[in-house]
Amino acid sequence: QWNNTVVVVVSEFGRTFRENGNRGTDHGHGSAYWVLGGGVKGGRIAGEQVELKAAALFQNRDYPVLNEYRALLGGLFRRMYGLNDAQLASVFPGASARDIGLV
């Protein structure tokens, strides 16, 4: 069963790049997602990346959204379940499925 299992850990908001006044971070835009399972081509960072420097920040405070979570999930669902564009659009309206080679 593990080879047919994929677990995705997603948060709908990211975190700011810089520390706030309480030595924490505030809600931001870009985020990281964890994808694991027996059939996952893991052991790497997948998708677009951004350099960790001030010039790459969105609105001078956040990581930019480069790998939108609905596109990531749509790409996984297409590969795993054979869903077509119309089916994916009913689950994730307005999103474009993106296959980044995770399964």
MMTF fields as JSON, N, C-alpha, C and O atoms, coordinates in Angstrom:
{
  "mmtfVersion": "1.0.0",
  "mmtfProducer": "UNKNOWN",
  "numBonds": 411,
  "numAtoms": 412,
  "numGroups": 103,
  "numChains": 1,
  "numModels": 1,
  "chainsPerModel": [1],
  "groupsPerChain": [103],
  "chainIdList": ["A"],
  "bondAtomList": [4, 2, 8, 6, 12, 10, 16, 14, 20, 18, 24, 22, 28, 26, 32, 30, 36, 34, 40, 38, 44, 42, 48, 46, 52, 50, 56, 54, 60, 58, 64, 62, 68, 66, 72, 70, 76, 74, 80, 78, 84, 82, 88, 86, 92, 90, 96, 94, 100, 98, 104, 102, 108, 106, 112, 110, 116, 114, 120, 118, 124, 122, 128, 126, 132, 130, 136, 134, 140, 138, 144, 142, 148, 146, 152, 150, 156, 154, 160, 158, 164, 162, 168, 166, 172, 170, 176, 174, 180, 178, 184, 182, 188, 186, 192, 190, 196, 194, 200, 198, 204, 202, 208, 206, 212, 210, 216, 214, 220, 218, 224, 222, 228, 226, 232, 230, 236, 234, 240, 238, 244, 242, 248, 246, 252, 250, 256, 254, 260, 258, 264, 262, 268, 266, 272, 270, 276, 274, 280, 278, 284, 282, 288, 286, 292, 290, 296, 294, 300, 298, 304, 302, 308, 306, 312, 310, 316, 314, 320, 318, 324, 322, 328, 326, 332, 330, 336, 334, 340, 338, 344, 342, 348, 346, 352, 350, 356, 354, 360, 358, 364, 362, 368, 366, 372, 370, 376, 374, 380, 378, 384, 382, 388, 386, 392, 390, 396, 394, 400, 398, 404, 402, 408, 406],
  "bondOrderList": [1, 1, 1, 1, 1, 1, 1, 1, 1, 1, 1, 1, 1, 1, 1, 1, 1, 1, 1, 1, 1, 1, 1, 1, 1, 1, 1, 1, 1, 1, 1, 1, 1, 1, 1, 1, 1, 1, 1, 1, 1, 1, 1, 1, 1, 1, 1, 1, 1, 1, 1, 1, 1, 1, 1, 1, 1, 1, 1, 1, 1, 1, 1, 1, 1, 1, 1, 1, 1, 1, 1, 1, 1, 1, 1, 1, 1, 1, 1, 1, 1, 1, 1, 1, 1, 1, 1, 1, 1, 1, 1, 1, 1, 1, 1, 1, 1, 1, 1, 1, 1, 1],
  "groupList": [{"groupName": "GLN", "atomNameList": ["N", "CA", "C", "O"], "elementList": ["N", "C", "C", "O"], "formalChargeList": [0, 0, 0, 0], "bondAtomList": [1, 0, 2, 1, 3, 2], "bondOrderList": [1, 1, 2], "singleLetterCode": "Q", "chemCompType": "L-PEPTIDE LINKING"}, {"groupName": "TRP", "atomNameList": ["N", "CA", "C", "O"], "elementList": ["N", "C", "C", "O"], "formalChargeList": [0, 0, 0, 0], "bondAtomList": [1, 0, 2, 1, 3, 2], "bondOrderList": [1, 1, 2], "singleLetterCode": "W", "chemCompType": "L-PEPTIDE LINKING"}, {"groupName": "ASN", "atomNameList": ["N", "CA", "C", "O"], "elementList": ["N", "C", "C", "O"], "formalChargeList": [0, 0, 0, 0], "bondAtomList": [1, 0, 2, 1, 3, 2], "bondOrderList": [1, 1, 2], "singleLetterCode": "N", "chemCompType": "L-PEPTIDE LINKING"}, {"groupName": "THR", "atomNameList": ["N", "CA", "C", "O"], "elementList": ["N", "C", "C", "O"], "formalChargeList": [0, 0, 0, 0], "bondAtomList": [1, 0, 2, 1, 3, 2], "bondOrderList": [1, 1, 2], "singleLetterCode": "T", "chemCompType": "L-PEPTIDE LINKING"}, {"groupName": "VAL", "atomNameList": ["N", "CA", "C", "O"], "elementList": ["N", "C", "C", "O"], "formalChargeList": [0, 0, 0, 0], "bondAtomList": [1, 0, 2, 1, 3, 2], "bondOrderList": [1, 1, 2], "singleLetterCode": "V", "chemCompType": "L-PEPTIDE LINKING"}, {"groupName": "SER", "atomNameList": ["N", "CA", "C", "O"], "elementList": ["N", "C", "C", "O"], "formalChargeList": [0, 0, 0, 0], "bondAtomList": [1, 0, 2, 1, 3, 2], "bondOrderList": [1, 1, 2], "singleLetterCode": "S", "chemCompType": "L-PEPTIDE LINKING"}, {"groupName": "GLU", "atomNameList": ["N", "CA", "C", "O"], "elementList": ["N", "C", "C", "O"], "formalChargeList": [0, 0, 0, 0], "bondAtomList": [1, 0, 2, 1, 3, 2], "bondOrderList": [1, 1, 2], "singleLetterCode": "E", "chemCompType": "L-PEPTIDE LINKING"}, {"groupName": "PHE", "atomNameList": ["N", "CA", "C", "O"], "elementList": ["N", "C", "C", "O"], "formalChargeList": [0, 0, 0, 0], "bondAtomList": [1, 0, 2, 1, 3, 2], "bondOrderList": [1, 1, 2], "singleLetterCode": "F", "chemCompType": "L-PEPTIDE LINKING"}, {"groupName": "GLY", "atomNameList": ["N", "CA", "C", "O"], "elementList": ["N", "C", "C", "O"], "formalChargeList": [0, 0, 0, 0], "bondAtomList": [1, 0, 2, 1, 3, 2], "bondOrderList": [1, 1, 2], "singleLetterCode": "G", "chemCompType": "PEPTIDE LINKING"}, {"groupName": "ARG", "atomNameList": ["N", "CA", "C", "O"], "elementList": ["N", "C", "C", "O"], "formalChargeList": [0, 0, 0, 0], "bondAtomList": [1, 0, 2, 1, 3, 2], "bondOrderList": [1, 1, 2], "singleLetterCode": "R", "chemCompType": "L-PEPTIDE LINKING"}, {"groupName": "ASP", "atomNameList": ["N", "CA", "C", "O"], "elementList": ["N", "C", "C", "O"], "formalChargeList": [0, 0, 0, 0], "bondAtomList": [1, 0, 2, 1, 3, 2], "bondOrderList": [1, 1, 2], "singleLetterCode": "D", "chemCompType": "L-PEPTIDE LINKING"}, {"groupName": "HIS", "atomNameList": ["N", "CA", "C", "O"], "elementList": ["N", "C", "C", "O"], "formalChargeList": [0, 0, 0, 0], "bondAtomList": [1, 0, 2, 1, 3, 2], "bondOrderList": [1, 1, 2], "singleLetterCode": "H", "chemCompType": "L-PEPTIDE LINKING"}, {"groupName": "ALA", "atomNameList": ["N", "CA", "C", "O"], "elementList": ["N", "C", "C", "O"], "formalChargeList": [0, 0, 0, 0], "bondAtomList": [1, 0, 2, 1, 3, 2], "bondOrderList": [1, 1, 2], "singleLetterCode": "A", "chemCompType": "L-PEPTIDE LINKING"}, {"groupName": "TYR", "atomNameList": ["N", "CA", "C", "O"], "elementList": ["N", "C", "C", "O"], "formalChargeList": [0, 0, 0, 0], "bondAtomList": [1, 0, 2, 1, 3, 2], "bondOrderList": [1, 1, 2], "singleLetterCode": "Y", "chemCompType": "L-PEPTIDE LINKING"}, {"groupName": "LEU", "atomNameList": ["N", "CA", "C", "O"], "elementList": ["N", "C", "C", "O"], "formalChargeList": [0, 0, 0, 0], "bondAtomList": [1, 0, 2, 1, 3, 2], "bondOrderList": [1, 1, 2], "singleLetterCode": "L", "chemCompType": "L-PEPTIDE LINKING"}, {"groupName": "LYS", "atomNameList": ["N", "CA", "C", "O"], "elementList": ["N", "C", "C", "O"], "formalChargeList": [0, 0, 0, 0], "bondAtomList": [1, 0, 2, 1, 3, 2], "bondOrderList": [1, 1, 2], "singleLetterCode": "K", "chemCompType": "L-PEPTIDE LINKING"}, {"groupName": "ILE", "atomNameList": ["N", "CA", "C", "O"], "elementList": ["N", "C", "C", "O"], "formalChargeList": [0, 0, 0, 0], "bondAtomList": [1, 0, 2, 1, 3, 2], "bondOrderList": [1, 1, 2], "singleLetterCode": "I", "chemCompType": "L-PEPTIDE LINKING"}, {"groupName": "PRO", "atomNameList": ["N", "CA", "C", "O"], "elementList": ["N", "C", "C", "O"], "formalChargeList": [0, 0, 0, 0], "bondAtomList": [1, 0, 2, 1, 3, 2], "bondOrderList": [1, 1, 2], "singleLetterCode": "P", "chemCompType": "L-PEPTIDE LINKING"}, {"groupName": "MET", "atomNameList": ["N", "CA", "C", "O"], "elementList": ["N", "C", "C", "O"], "formalChargeList": [0, 0, 0, 0], "bondAtomList": [1, 0, 2, 1, 3, 2], "bondOrderList": [1, 1, 2], "singleLetterCode": "M", "chemCompType": "L-PEPTIDE LINKING"}],
  "groupTypeList": [0, 1, 2, 2, 3, 4, 4, 4, 4, 4, 5, 6, 7, 8, 9, 3, 7, 9, 6, 2, 8, 2, 9, 8, 3, 10, 11, 8, 11, 8, 5, 12, 13, 1, 4, 14, 8, 8, 8, 4, 15, 8, 8, 9, 16, 12, 8, 6, 0, 4, 6, 14, 15, 12, 12, 12, 14, 7, 0, 2, 9, 10, 13, 17, 4, 14, 2, 6, 13, 9, 12, 14, 14, 8, 8, 14, 7, 9, 9, 18, 13, 8, 14, 2, 10, 12, 0, 14, 12, 5, 4, 7, 17, 8, 12, 5, 12, 9, 10, 16, 8, 14, 4],
  "groupIdList": [1, 2, 3, 4, 5, 6, 7, 8, 9, 10, 11, 12, 13, 14, 15, 16, 17, 18, 19, 20, 21, 22, 23, 24, 25, 26, 27, 28, 29, 30, 31, 32, 33, 34, 35, 36, 37, 38, 39, 40, 41, 42, 43, 44, 45, 46, 47, 48, 49, 50, 51, 52, 53, 54, 55, 56, 57, 58, 59, 60, 61, 62, 63, 64, 65, 66, 67, 68, 69, 70, 71, 72, 73, 74, 75, 76, 77, 78, 79, 80, 81, 82, 83, 84, 85, 86, 87, 88, 89, 90, 91, 92, 93, 94, 95, 96, 97, 98, 99, 100, 101, 102, 103],
  "secStructList": [7, 4, 4, 4, 7, 7, 3, 3, 3, 7, 7, 1, 1, 3, 3, 5, 1, 1, 7, 7, 6, 6, 1, 1, 7, 7, 3, 3, 1, 7, 7, 7, 7, 3, 3, 3, 1, 6, 6, 7, 7, 7, 1, 1, 7, 7, 1, 7, 7, 7, 7, 1, 1, 4, 4, 4, 7, 5, 6, 6, 6, 5, 7, 7, 7, 7, 1, 7, 2, 2, 2, 2, 2, 2, 2, 2, 2, 2, 2, 2, 2, 7, 7, 7, 2, 2, 2, 2, 2, 2, 2, 1, 6, 6, 7, 7, 7, 7, 7, 7, 1, 7, 7],
  "xCoordList": [0.797, 0.0, 0.847, 0.469, 1.999, 2.826, 3.236, 3.33, 3.481, 3.873, 2.748, 3.002, 1.511, 0.366, -0.143, -1.23, 0.646, 0.246, 1.086, 2.311, 0.424, 1.111, 0.471, -0.748, 1.3, 0.859, 1.43, 2.629, 0.575, 1.012, 0.667, -0.485, 1.661, 1.457, 1.518, 2.552, 0.4, 0.263, -0.31, -1.169, 0.172, -0.448, -0.866, -0.142, -2.018, -2.502, -1.827, -2.08, -0.987, -0.226, 1.224, 1.525, 2.093, 3.512, 3.917, 3.093, 5.184, 5.739, 6.616, 7.176, 6.728, 7.604, 9.059, 9.399, 9.896, 11.325, 12.012, 12.904, 11.588, 12.246, 11.469, 10.257, 12.19, 11.631, 10.767, 11.079, 9.686, 8.868, 9.334, 10.339, 8.623, 9.014, 8.959, 9.546, 8.276, 8.173, 9.134, 9.016, 10.083, 11.088, 10.467, 11.032, 9.319, 8.665, 8.547, 9.289, 7.622, 7.351, 5.851, 5.056, 5.476, 4.071, 3.615, 4.427, 2.291, 1.765, 2.344, 2.489, 2.672, 3.248, 2.624, 1.498, 3.339, 2.817, 3.428, 2.741, 4.68, 5.311, 5.482, 5.591, 5.506, 5.587, 6.302, 6.62, 6.547, 7.114, 6.063, 5.259, 6.072, 5.144, 5.96, 7.011, 5.488, 6.131, 5.304, 4.083, 5.969, 5.307, 6.068, 7.273, 5.372, 6.041, 5.167, 3.945, 5.801, 5.096, 6.003, 7.077, 5.569, 6.386, 6.67, 7.73, 5.738, 5.927, 6.478, 6.601, 6.812, 7.306, 8.778, 9.585, 9.103, 10.503, 11.117, 11.205, 11.536, 11.965, 13.467, 14.221, 13.87, 15.279, 15.82, 17.025, 14.939, 15.358, 14.364, 13.288, 14.743, 13.831, 13.278, 14.043, 11.961, 11.321, 10.622, 10.288, 10.405, 9.714, 10.663, 11.866, 10.092, 10.901, 11.416, 10.757, 12.591, 13.222, 13.567, 13.638, 13.778, 14.209, 15.427, 15.508, 16.361, 17.509, 17.032, 16.13, 17.637, 17.269, 18.044, 19.058, 17.539, 18.152, 17.054, 15.983, 17.329, 16.318, 15.755, 14.564, 16.571, 16.114, 15.061, 14.325, 14.967, 14.016, 12.68, 11.76, 12.561, 11.353, 10.175, 10.346, 8.977, 7.724, 7.333, 7.26, 7.085, 6.728, 7.764, 7.437, 9.005, 10.131, 9.938, 10.523, 9.114, 8.892, 8.671, 8.955, 8.165, 7.76, 8.51, 9.048, 8.522, 8.928, 7.829, 6.651, 8.166, 7.12, 6.494, 7.124, 5.263, 4.605, 5.079, 4.714, 5.881, 6.391, 5.732, 5.635, 5.283, 4.662, 3.325, 3.25, 2.283, 0.97, 0.402, 0.465, -0.146, -0.525, -1.608, -1.572, -2.572, -3.613, -3.027, -3.467, -2.034, -1.357, -0.561, -0.56, 0.115, 0.874, -0.051, 0.216, -1.146, -2.091, -2.741, -2.926, -3.087, -3.667, -2.728, -3.161, -1.444, -0.455, -0.343, -0.229, -0.376, -0.338, -1.589, -1.494, -2.765, -4.019, -4.091, -4.609, -3.578, -3.562, -2.719, -3.151, -1.535, -0.633, -1.153, -1.083, -1.666, -2.069, -3.418, -3.594, -4.373, -5.742, -6.196, -7.321, -5.341, -5.686, -6.764, -7.481, -6.89, -7.924, -7.596, -6.436, -8.627, -8.428, -8.638, -8.961, -8.451, -8.549, -9.915, -9.995, -10.984, -12.335, -12.553, -13.129, -12.096, -12.236, -11.418, -11.887, -10.193, -9.346, -9.94, -9.853, -10.547, -11.155, -12.333, -12.615, -13.022, -14.138, -13.643, -14.356, -12.428, -11.842, -11.08, -11.183, -10.318, -9.48, -9.8, -9.01, -10.937, -11.308, -10.227, -9.708, -9.904, -8.943, -7.489, -6.613, -7.207, -5.811, -5.381, -6.2, -4.121, -3.549, -2.667, -1.669, -3.038, -2.267, -0.826, -0.564, 0.095, 1.51, 2.199, 2.246, 2.723, 3.434, 4.91, 5.595, 5.398, 6.815, 7.592, 8.65, 7.041, 7.763, 7.918, 8.957, 6.896, 6.983, 6.595, 7.075, 5.72, 5.318, 5.452, 5.165],
  "yCoordList": [-1.194, 0.0, 1.269, 2.266, 1.24, 2.437, 2.953, 4.164, 2.065, 2.502, 3.236, 3.94, 3.079, 3.772, 4.919, 5.449, 5.291, 6.336, 7.586, 7.51, 8.74, 10.032, 10.922, 11.084, 11.489, 12.418, 13.787, 13.919, 14.802, 16.168, 17.044, 17.089, 17.732, 18.671, 20.074, 20.493, 20.795, 22.106, 23.091, 22.739, 24.304, 25.405, 26.452, 26.705, 27.059, 28.033, 29.39, 30.29, 29.557, 30.798, 30.47, 29.436, 31.358, 31.195, 32.034, 32.399, 32.327, 33.135, 34.225, 34.082, 35.318, 36.397, 35.975, 35.088, 36.619, 36.329, 36.839, 36.186, 38.001, 38.641, 38.402, 38.183, 38.449, 38.331, 39.549, 40.66, 39.346, 40.478, 40.946, 40.45, 41.882, 42.439, 41.451, 41.702, 40.345, 39.314, 38.157, 37.112, 38.341, 37.329, 36.118, 35.024, 36.319, 35.296, 35.801, 36.693, 35.237, 35.714, 35.893, 35.31, 36.7, 36.959, 36.118, 35.509, 36.096, 35.406, 36.057, 37.278, 35.223, 35.716, 35.031, 34.54, 34.995, 34.435, 33.075, 32.059, 33.031, 31.784, 30.809, 31.217, 29.534, 28.495, 27.279, 27.219, 26.326, 25.037, 23.956, 24.062, 22.928, 21.807, 20.538, 20.386, 19.642, 18.344, 17.319, 17.264, 16.505, 15.442, 14.159, 14.081, 13.15, 11.907, 10.715, 10.828, 9.587, 8.359, 7.402, 7.781, 6.159, 5.132, 5.371, 4.985, 6.004, 6.247, 7.626, 7.979, 8.411, 9.771, 9.728, 9.029, 10.488, 10.629, 11.722, 12.881, 11.331, 12.289, 12.456, 12.208, 12.887, 13.113, 14.37, 14.485, 15.315, 16.518, 17.641, 17.429, 18.819, 19.955, 20.057, 20.13, 20.062, 20.085, 21.418, 22.118, 21.76, 22.996, 24.171, 24.046, 25.318, 26.533, 26.962, 26.76, 27.551, 28.034, 29.505, 30.021, 30.162, 31.553, 31.663, 30.987, 32.517, 32.761, 33.435, 34.273, 33.069, 33.67, 34.969, 35.025, 35.998, 37.324, 38.371, 38.111, 39.541, 40.6, 40.957, 41.247, 40.944, 41.332, 40.38, 40.758, 39.165, 38.174, 38.206, 37.473, 39.034, 39.042, 39.701, 40.631, 39.203, 39.785, 40.897, 40.661, 42.08, 43.247, 43.526, 44.058, 43.162, 43.381, 42.717, 43.156, 41.654, 41.018, 39.509, 38.811, 38.989, 37.584, 36.82, 37.39, 35.515, 34.649, 34.73, 34.722, 34.807, 34.831, 33.441, 32.429, 33.404, 32.129, 31.682, 32.284, 30.641, 30.111, 28.788, 28.433, 28.066, 26.752, 26.773, 26.423, 27.186, 27.355, 25.989, 25.038, 25.892, 24.581, 23.884, 22.659, 24.611, 23.965, 23.399, 22.355, 24.089, 23.588, 22.331, 21.374, 22.333, 21.159, 19.964, 18.872, 20.176, 19.081, 18.613, 17.413, 19.544, 19.174, 18.301, 17.327, 18.64, 17.827, 16.431, 15.449, 16.342, 15.03, 14.223, 13.036, 14.856, 14.149, 13.684, 12.605, 14.492, 14.093, 12.828, 11.878, 12.808, 11.656, 10.425, 9.311, 10.621, 9.486, 8.902, 7.684, 9.766, 9.316, 9.492, 9.127, 10.047, 10.23, 11.277, 11.199, 12.257, 13.275, 14.183, 14.524, 14.572, 15.48, 16.931, 17.187, 17.872, 19.296, 19.673, 20.436, 19.149, 19.477, 18.966, 19.667, 17.757, 17.208, 18.014, 18.312, 18.363, 19.156, 20.537, 21.062, 21.135, 22.462, 22.441, 23.446, 21.31, 21.23, 21.145, 21.534, 20.64, 20.541, 21.819, 22.322, 22.337, 23.525, 24.573, 24.753, 25.269, 26.252, 27.321, 27.87, 27.602, 28.654, 28.264, 29.048, 27.085, 26.648, 25.855, 25.199, 25.919, 25.129, 24.049, 24.347, 22.792, 21.679, 21.757, 22.067, 21.476, 21.552, 20.281, 20.0, 19.527, 18.292, 18.622, 18.985, 18.499, 18.771, 17.486, 17.501, 16.371, 15.108, 14.492, 13.905, 14.618, 14.054, 12.586, 11.848, 12.152, 10.736, 10.206, 9.034],
  "zCoordList": [0.0, 0.0, 0.0, -0.616, 0.692, 0.797, -0.579, -0.775, -1.53, -2.872, -3.6, -4.577, -3.135, -3.734, -2.858, -3.085, -1.865, -0.926, -1.129, -1.231, -1.187, -1.236, -0.176, -0.138, 0.67, 1.704, 1.357, 1.109, 1.339, 1.04, 2.239, 2.673, 2.766, 3.865, 3.271, 2.751, 3.352, 2.72, 3.739, 4.546, 3.688, 4.424, 3.407, 2.444, 3.607, 2.63, 2.786, 1.986, 3.779, 3.899, 4.237, 4.834, 3.849, 4.136, 5.327, 6.165, 5.383, 6.461, 5.883, 4.796, 6.625, 6.184, 6.317, 7.101, 5.546, 5.522, 6.786, 7.328, 7.242, 8.383, 9.674, 9.666, 10.76, 12.094, 12.413, 11.985, 13.162, 13.598, 14.982, 15.492, 15.585, 16.879, 18.025, 19.078, 17.853, 18.894, 18.668, 19.309, 17.758, 17.407, 16.711, 16.732, 16.105, 15.294, 13.87, 13.457, 13.124, 11.769, 11.6, 12.338, 10.629, 10.341, 9.152, 8.455, 8.932, 7.747, 6.504, 6.432, 5.529, 4.291, 3.095, 3.177, 1.992, 0.745, 0.412, 0.517, 0.021, -0.399, 0.754, 1.91, 0.441, 1.465, 0.903, -0.285, 1.762, 1.344, 1.585, 2.511, 0.76, 0.908, 1.07, 0.447, 1.89, 2.049, 1.299, 1.45, 0.488, -0.261, 0.036, -0.204, 0.557, 0.902, 0.561, 0.465, 0.381, 0.062, -0.671, -1.138, -0.772, -1.4, -2.866, -3.36, -3.577, -5.0, -5.33, -6.503, -4.307, -4.529, -4.923, -4.309, -5.956, -6.386, -5.524, -5.929, -4.336, -3.324, -3.215, -4.155, -2.031, -1.759, -2.416, -2.637, -2.73, -3.451, -3.195, -2.637, -3.608, -3.613, -5.023, -5.985, -5.156, -6.476, -6.694, -5.738, -7.944, -8.28, -8.361, -8.129, -8.696, -8.813, -7.447, -6.427, -7.445, -6.218, -6.378, -7.493, -5.271, -5.278, -4.36, -3.335, -4.738, -3.871, -2.599, -2.628, -1.496, -0.218, -0.04, 0.655, -0.685, -0.584, -0.688, -1.236, -0.164, -0.098, -1.464, -1.576, -2.496, -3.836, -4.392, -5.303, -3.876, -4.381, -3.64, -4.002, -2.622, -1.806, -2.513, -3.301, -2.218, -2.702, -1.732, -0.526, -2.227, -1.42, -0.327, 0.734, -0.604, 0.307, 1.672, 2.662, 1.729, 3.028, 2.97, 3.944, 1.838, 1.775, 0.695, -0.254, 0.879, -0.226, -1.286, -0.929, -2.563, -3.586, -3.756, -3.452, -4.239, -4.535, -5.912, -6.923, -5.954, -7.219, -7.575, -8.75, -6.572, -6.756, -6.013, -4.835, -6.714, -6.116, -5.716, -6.496, -4.511, -3.981, -4.795, -4.913, -5.363, -6.177, -7.465, -7.944, -8.025, -9.226, -8.898, -9.672, -7.751, -7.307, -7.098, -7.6, -6.351, -6.106, -7.403, -7.604, -8.281, -9.575, -10.384, -11.0, -10.391, -11.1, -10.511, -11.244, -9.188, -8.537, -8.861, -9.172, -8.792, -9.066, -10.515, -10.803, -11.414, -12.828, -12.991, -13.645, -12.41, -12.556, -11.812, -12.331, -10.616, -9.791, -10.196, -10.19, -10.548, -10.793, -12.23, -12.569, -13.08, -14.487, -14.73, -15.728, -13.834, -14.005, -15.187, -15.416, -15.933, -17.07, -16.617, -15.458, -17.543, -17.206, -16.639, -15.677, -17.222, -16.749, -15.324, -14.492, -15.048, -13.7, -12.695, -11.597, -13.079, -12.185, -11.942, -10.831, -12.978, -12.838, -11.874, -11.221, -11.775, -10.833, -9.387, -8.462, -9.197, -7.858, -7.508, -6.39, -8.467, -8.264, -9.332, -10.259, -9.227, -10.252, -10.435, -9.463, -11.683, -11.994, -11.874, -12.242, -11.375, -11.223, -12.452, -13.095, -12.765, -13.861, -13.257, -12.601, -13.481, -12.928, -13.411, -14.573, -12.518, -12.845, -12.37, -11.172, -13.3, -12.978, -12.786, -13.742, -11.565, -11.31, -11.036, -10.407, -11.526, -11.48, -10.107, -9.804, -9.27, -7.924, -7.867, -7.006, -8.787, -8.809, -10.214, -10.461]
}
